[in-house]
Amino acid sequence: MNIIIQTVHFDADEKLLDFVEKKIQKLTTFHDRITKVDVFLKLDNLVHAIKDKVVEINIHIPKHNCFVKTTSKSFEESFEQAFEAVANQLKKKKEKQAA
């Protein structure tokens, strides 16, 4: 599985990148044919003082993609929400294949 983490409008610290990578590795428990995972960490609303943290996860599986985008006040919270949503998508996809 190829994992690509990209940051937009900021430089992420190692702690955040390690957190994201460790969680993404766990996705293989939900689906074993994941070929590539793109994670985008973005700062939104740069014009205003309040910067929302946006996380996008795009998972590539043969003949299928899963995509989730979430926003909150912290990257960890946004990532947790996106991870749960994408994990649910993968579980449903696997259930359909098994049926």
C-alpha positions as CSV (number, residue, x, y, z in Angstrom):
1,M,0.0,0.0,0.0
2,N,1.4,3.4,-1.1
3,I,0.7,6.2,1.4
4,I,1.0,9.8,0.2
5,I,0.5,12.6,2.8
6,Q,0.4,16.2,1.5
7,T,0.1,19.4,3.4
8,V,-1.4,22.5,1.9
9,H,-0.7,26.0,3.2
10,F,1.5,24.8,6.2
11,D,4.2,22.4,7.2
12,A,3.1,19.5,9.4
13,D,5.2,18.4,12.4
14,E,6.5,14.8,12.6
15,K,4.0,13.9,15.4
16,L,1.0,14.7,13.2
17,L,2.5,12.8,10.2
18,D,3.3,9.8,12.3
19,F,-0.2,9.8,13.8
20,V,-1.8,9.9,10.3
21,E,0.5,7.2,8.9
22,K,-0.1,4.8,11.8
23,K,-3.8,5.2,11.5
24,I,-3.8,4.7,7.7
25,Q,-1.8,1.5,8.1
26,K,-4.8,0.1,10.0
27,L,-7.1,0.4,7.0
28,T,-5.7,-2.9,5.7
29,T,-7.8,-4.6,8.4
30,F,-11.0,-3.4,6.6
31,H,-9.9,-4.1,3.0
32,D,-6.9,-6.0,1.8
33,R,-6.7,-4.8,-1.8
34,I,-5.9,-1.1,-1.1
35,T,-3.3,0.0,-3.6
36,K,-2.8,3.7,-2.7
37,V,-4.0,6.2,-0.1
38,D,-3.8,10.0,-0.6
39,V,-4.2,12.2,2.5
40,F,-4.5,15.9,2.2
41,L,-4.1,18.1,5.3
42,K,-5.2,21.7,4.6
43,L,-5.8,25.0,6.3
44,D,-9.0,26.5,5.2
45,N,-10.2,30.1,5.6
46,L,-6.8,31.7,5.4
47,V,-8.4,35.1,5.0
48,H,-10.0,35.0,8.5
49,A,-8.3,34.6,11.8
50,I,-10.0,31.3,12.4
51,K,-8.4,28.5,10.4
52,D,-10.3,25.4,9.9
53,K,-8.4,22.1,9.6
54,V,-9.5,20.1,6.6
55,V,-8.6,16.5,6.1
56,E,-9.3,14.6,2.8
57,I,-8.7,10.9,2.4
58,N,-8.8,9.3,-1.0
59,I,-8.4,5.5,-1.1
60,H,-7.7,3.6,-4.3
61,I,-8.9,0.0,-4.6
62,P,-9.1,-1.8,-7.9
63,K,-12.2,-0.7,-9.7
64,H,-13.3,1.6,-6.8
65,N,-12.3,4.7,-4.9
66,C,-13.4,5.9,-1.4
67,F,-13.2,9.6,-0.6
68,V,-13.9,11.5,2.6
69,K,-13.5,15.2,3.5
70,T,-14.0,16.5,7.0
71,T,-13.4,19.9,8.7
72,S,-12.9,20.8,12.4
73,K,-10.7,23.0,14.7
74,S,-7.9,20.4,15.0
75,F,-6.2,18.1,12.5
76,E,-6.5,15.1,14.9
77,E,-10.3,15.6,15.3
78,S,-10.8,16.1,11.5
79,F,-8.6,13.0,10.8
80,E,-10.5,10.8,13.3
81,Q,-13.8,11.8,11.7
82,A,-12.5,11.1,8.2
83,F,-10.9,7.8,9.3
84,E,-14.2,6.5,10.8
85,A,-16.1,7.5,7.7
86,V,-13.7,5.9,5.2
87,A,-13.4,2.8,7.4
88,N,-17.2,2.5,7.2
89,Q,-17.1,2.8,3.4
90,L,-14.5,0.1,3.2
91,K,-16.5,-2.2,5.4
92,K,-19.6,-1.8,3.3
93,K,-17.6,-2.3,0.1
94,K,-16.1,-5.5,1.4
95,E,-19.5,-6.8,2.6
96,K,-20.9,-6.2,-0.9
97,Q,-18.0,-8.1,-2.5
98,A,-18.6,-11.0,-0.1
99,A,-22.3,-11.2,-0.8
